[in-house]
Amino acid sequence: MFDATDYEDFPLIEPIENTGKAFYRTVVVLVAVIVFALFMYVRQLRIGLGVTGLNEPVAWGFYIVNFVFFIGISHAGTLISAILRLSKAEWRRPITRMAEVITAIVLAIGGLHPILDLGRPDRMMNIFQSGRLQSPLLWDVTSITAYFTASTVYLYLPLIPDIAILRDRGTKPKWLYEFLSWNWKGTEYQKKVLERAISILMVMVIPIAISVHTVISYIFSMTLQPGWHSTIFGPYFVVGAIFSGIAALLIVMIAFRKVFHLEGYLKEIHFSYLSILLLIMSLLWFYFTFSEYLTGYFGHEPYEMKVFWYKFAGEYAPYFWTMIFCNFLFPLIILSNKRTRKIPGILAASCGVVVGMWLERLIIVVPSLTNPRLPYPQGVYIPSLTEWSLFAGALSVFVLGFVLFAKFFPVISIWEVREGRERAVREVTERIESYLPTPHGAKSG
């Protein structure tokens, strides 16, 4: 069982408490942005979707772009954490908590975006009352709900031993930690049950996470819209989600390492391993992107080619080539060189990937709608202040959620790091003893 003294060697809430006024100023600024976004959304409800840039034939814009983008980032946490735990990667221990928090917060934000896109949000209930199994929209709601539930539980279970430490230290609010610790005493039986529950969940969340972005891709690919009707969209969306998720995780890790001086826990090797994984995902993303556009070009279907050239050389060409640069060329240049694969370079590459993956979502959604197969004139989509405000509000909710979590809970898992240290000592001891001479009279192994 952990006692209160186990806390002393680990960063918990003190680093944030020590920031003093900076913490509260940050919260005030974020809340102000969120309040303004809420005001703009209430205005949208009162006036209607006419306050946005949506029109005929462009019925989807920023809201659906951000929906796909945020749901994709959510793969940073549960999926990466589960895979690393399943593969018993020891270097994962200081980063799993941050990854899991990203998933829980971003899923909640992304899941709300389809409601923002509705002129009548009350009609969201129709999908539960009159949903059709033939519709991928029903699959989408089901998979996201299951993913959010599993991810939240997967975040909470490994948090219980650390909450118990806060409870034992008398950290305020004490009633909260008393309630959330579930009478954790650190007994062998409790540890066994906790490890079994985490093992079951980490196996469950991997297929659930993959299904979420696969189903989101079906919303597009099961239509006959040019640029959407593609069999490769399922794995393409999953790869893109993991890609953007790793980049978001790296940005959060670097920010917390710098602000709260966690250099002793988030070390160069953690960033090196994750950056190599980011580089691999960049190459995979480019492979899928190249395959998608190459097959479309050789098919040379007229409506498809109209969208193709609209992206490559038309109005969306600057966005398309910026996407290629941010998602492929820039990470390849930075991360394939040991001299630039340092924390500043990794931060620059990660920021580029996040921007590039948002542009990729925009390029998937808007150009196909502005060039419809039906005999409509070509549309124009220019996002309004309302859409930009809600996007800024969503980003502020993400930052605020992470800061508040770190205010009350450990951002680095105490018990996992301690378990890793004990395991390392045990393995080194066993290895040394395996080749030392056997004491006289003792049986050799």
SVG drawing of the C-alpha trace seen along z (x, -y; Angstrom):
<svg xmlns="http://www.w3.org/2000/svg" viewBox="-39 -37 70 65">
<polyline fill="none" stroke="black" stroke-width="0.4" points="0.0,0.0 1.2,-3.5 1.4,-5.9 1.6,-9.7 5.3,-9.7 5.2,-8.1 3.9,-11.4 7.0,-13.4 9.0,-12.1 6.3,-12.7 4.7,-15.7 1.0,-15.9 -0.9,-19.1 1.8,-21.2 3.4,-22.3 0.2,-23.9 -0.6,-25.4 2.9,-27.0 2.0,-28.9 -0.2,-31.2 -1.9,-34.0 -0.8,-32.6 -3.1,-29.6 -6.1,-31.8 -5.4,-34.2 -5.2,-31.3 -8.6,-30.0 -10.2,-33.5 -9.0,-33.9 -10.2,-30.4 -13.6,-30.9 -14.0,-34.2 -13.5,-32.6 -15.9,-29.8 -18.6,-32.3 -18.3,-34.2 -18.6,-31.0 -21.7,-30.1 -23.2,-33.5 -22.6,-33.0 -24.2,-29.5 -27.3,-30.9 -27.4,-33.6 -27.2,-30.8 -30.1,-29.0 -32.2,-32.1 -31.5,-33.3 -30.8,-30.0 -27.9,-28.5 -28.0,-31.5 -25.4,-33.1 -22.9,-30.5 -21.2,-30.1 -23.3,-27.0 -25.5,-27.2 -26.6,-25.1 -25.0,-22.8 -22.4,-23.1 -24.5,-21.8 -21.4,-20.7 -18.6,-23.0 -16.5,-23.8 -18.7,-21.9 -18.3,-18.5 -14.6,-19.3 -14.0,-19.9 -16.1,-16.8 -13.8,-14.5 -10.7,-16.4 -11.4,-16.2 -12.6,-12.6 -9.4,-11.7 -7.2,-13.4 -9.0,-11.2 -7.1,-8.2 -4.0,-9.7 -5.0,-8.5 -6.8,-5.3 -5.5,-3.6 -1.8,-4.5 -2.0,-3.9 -3.7,-0.5 -1.3,0.6 1.8,-0.4 0.4,1.4 -0.5,4.5 3.0,4.6 4.5,4.1 6.5,1.0 8.1,-0.2 8.8,-3.7 5.1,-4.3 4.6,-4.8 5.0,-8.6 2.9,-9.4 -0.2,-7.1 -2.1,-9.4 -1.8,-12.4 -2.8,-10.4 -5.9,-9.0 -7.0,-12.5 -6.7,-13.8 -9.1,-11.1 -11.8,-11.7 -11.8,-15.5 -11.6,-15.6 -14.2,-12.9 -16.7,-15.0 -15.9,-18.0 -16.0,-16.2 -19.2,-14.3 -21.0,-17.6 -20.1,-19.1 -22.8,-17.3 -25.4,-18.9 -23.8,-22.3 -24.5,-21.6 -28.2,-21.1 -30.5,-24.0 -32.9,-22.1 -30.8,-20.4 -33.9,-18.8 -34.1,-16.6 -31.0,-14.8 -33.4,-12.6 -34.8,-11.3 -31.7,-9.2 -32.6,-7.3 -36.3,-7.2 -36.4,-6.5 -32.9,-5.5 -32.4,-3.1 -29.8,-0.3 -29.0,-1.1 -27.7,-4.5 -24.0,-4.9 -25.1,-7.9 -26.7,-5.5 -23.6,-3.4 -21.6,-6.6 -23.6,-7.6 -23.4,-4.1 -19.6,-3.7 -18.8,-7.1 -20.9,-6.5 -19.3,-3.2 -15.8,-4.7 -16.4,-7.6 -17.7,-5.2 -14.9,-2.8 -12.3,-5.6 -13.6,-7.3 -13.5,-4.1 -10.1,-3.3 -8.9,-6.7 -10.5,-6.4 -9.4,-2.9 -5.6,-3.5 -6.3,-6.8 -7.8,-5.2 -4.4,-4.4 -3.2,-7.9 -6.5,-9.4 -6.0,-7.3 -2.6,-9.0 -4.3,-12.4 -6.9,-11.2 -4.3,-9.9 -2.5,-13.3 -5.7,-15.1 -5.6,-17.1 -8.7,-19.3 -11.4,-18.8 -11.1,-15.7 -14.6,-14.5 -14.0,-14.3 -10.9,-12.1 -12.7,-10.0 -15.6,-9.3 -13.4,-8.7 -10.9,-6.4 -13.5,-3.7 -11.9,-2.7 -8.6,-1.8 -6.2,-0.3 -3.6,1.1 -4.2,4.7 -2.9,7.6 -6.5,8.5 -7.4,5.0 -4.3,4.8 -5.1,8.1 -8.7,6.9 -7.5,3.6 -4.9,5.1 -7.4,7.6 -9.9,4.8 -7.3,2.7 -6.2,5.7 -9.8,6.4 -10.4,2.7 -7.2,2.3 -8.2,5.2 -11.7,3.9 -10.9,0.3 -8.6,1.1 -11.3,2.5 -13.8,-0.1 -11.4,-3.0 -10.7,-1.6 -14.4,-1.1 -15.2,-4.8 -13.1,-6.4 -14.0,-3.6 -17.7,-4.3 -17.1,-8.1 -15.4,-7.4 -18.5,-5.4 -20.6,-8.5 -18.7,-9.9 -17.8,-6.8 -21.3,-5.3 -22.5,-8.2 -22.0,-8.7 -20.5,-12.2 -17.3,-12.6 -14.2,-12.4 -16.0,-10.4 -17.1,-7.1 -13.9,-5.2 -13.2,-1.8 -9.9,-3.1 -11.6,-5.6 -11.8,-3.3 -8.1,-2.5 -7.2,-6.0 -9.3,-7.7 -7.9,-5.4 -4.3,-6.1 -5.0,-9.9 -6.6,-9.7 -3.6,-8.0 -1.3,-10.4 -3.0,-13.5 -3.4,-12.0 0.3,-11.3 1.1,-14.9 -1.4,-16.3 0.0,-14.1 3.5,-15.4 2.4,-19.0 0.7,-18.5 3.7,-16.6 6.1,-19.4 3.9,-22.1 3.6,-20.4 7.2,-19.5 8.2,-23.2 5.6,-24.9 5.7,-22.5 9.3,-21.4 8.7,-17.7 12.1,-17.1 12.9,-14.4 9.8,-12.4 9.2,-13.3 12.7,-12.6 14.3,-12.9 13.8,-9.2 10.0,-9.5 9.9,-12.2 12.4,-10.3 10.2,-7.1 7.0,-9.0 8.6,-11.1 9.8,-8.0 6.2,-6.7 5.0,-10.0 7.4,-9.7 6.1,-6.2 2.5,-7.4 3.5,-10.3 4.8,-7.8 1.7,-5.7 -0.6,-8.7 1.3,-9.7 0.9,-6.2 -2.8,-6.2 -3.2,-9.7 -1.1,-8.8 -3.2,-5.7 -6.4,-7.5 -5.7,-10.2 -3.8,-8.0 -6.7,-5.6 -9.1,-8.5 -6.9,-10.0 -6.6,-6.8 -10.4,-6.2 -10.9,-9.6 -14.6,-9.8 -15.7,-13.3 -17.3,-14.4 -14.4,-12.9 -11.9,-14.7 -13.7,-18.0 -13.1,-17.7 -9.6,-16.3 -8.4,-19.4 -10.4,-21.7 -8.0,-20.5 -4.8,-20.2 -4.9,-23.4 -8.2,-25.2 -9.4,-27.3 -8.4,-24.7 -4.9,-24.1 -3.2,-26.3 -4.8,-24.3 -4.1,-21.0 -0.4,-21.6 0.0,-23.1 -1.6,-19.8 1.0,-17.8 3.8,-19.9 2.6,-19.9 1.8,-16.2 4.6,-14.7 7.5,-16.9 8.0,-18.9 7.8,-15.9 10.0,-13.9 12.7,-16.6 12.7,-17.2 12.2,-13.7 14.4,-11.7 17.5,-13.7 18.9,-13.0 20.2,-16.5 16.8,-18.1 14.8,-15.3 15.1,-17.2 12.3,-18.6 12.1,-22.0 12.0,-20.2 9.5,-17.6 7.3,-20.4 7.5,-22.2 6.7,-18.9 3.8,-18.1 2.2,-21.5 2.6,-21.2 0.9,-17.8 -2.1,-19.1 -2.6,-22.0 -2.1,-19.7 -4.6,-17.1 -7.2,-19.8 -6.7,-21.0 -7.1,-17.4 -10.5,-17.2 -11.4,-20.5 -10.2,-19.3 -12.2,-16.1 -15.5,-17.7 -15.8,-21.0 -14.5,-20.5 -16.9,-17.6 -19.9,-19.6 -19.0,-22.7 -18.8,-20.4 -22.0,-18.3 -22.9,-15.5 -26.5,-16.8 -27.2,-19.8 -26.5,-22.5 -24.2,-25.5 -20.8,-25.3 -21.0,-26.4 -18.8,-28.7 -18.1,-28.2 -16.6,-31.0 -16.8,-30.3 -18.4,-33.0 -17.4,-34.6 -19.9,-32.2 -18.0,-29.1 -14.6,-30.5 -15.9,-31.5 -17.2,-28.0 -13.9,-26.5 -12.0,-28.7 -14.4,-27.8 -13.8,-24.1 -10.0,-24.5 -10.5,-26.5 -12.6,-23.8 -9.8,-21.3 -7.1,-23.4 -9.3,-24.3 -10.3,-20.7 -6.7,-19.6 -5.5,-22.4 -8.4,-21.6 -7.6,-17.9 -4.0,-18.6 -5.1,-21.0 -6.9,-18.2 -5.3,-14.9 -1.8,-13.6 -0.8,-14.2 1.8,-11.4 0.8,-8.0 2.5,-7.5 1.8,-3.9 2.8,-3.0 6.1,-4.8 6.9,-3.3 5.9,0.2 8.3,-0.3 11.1,-1.3 10.5,1.8 10.4,4.1 13.6,2.6 15.4,3.2 14.0,6.8 15.0,7.6 18.5,6.3 18.9,8.3 17.6,11.5 19.9,11.0 23.0,10.5 22.1,13.4 21.7,15.7 25.4,15.6 26.9,15.1 28.5,18.2 26.1,20.3 26.8,20.2 28.4,23.4 25.8,25.9 23.0,24.2 21.2,25.8 21.9,24.2 19.1,23.1"/>
</svg>
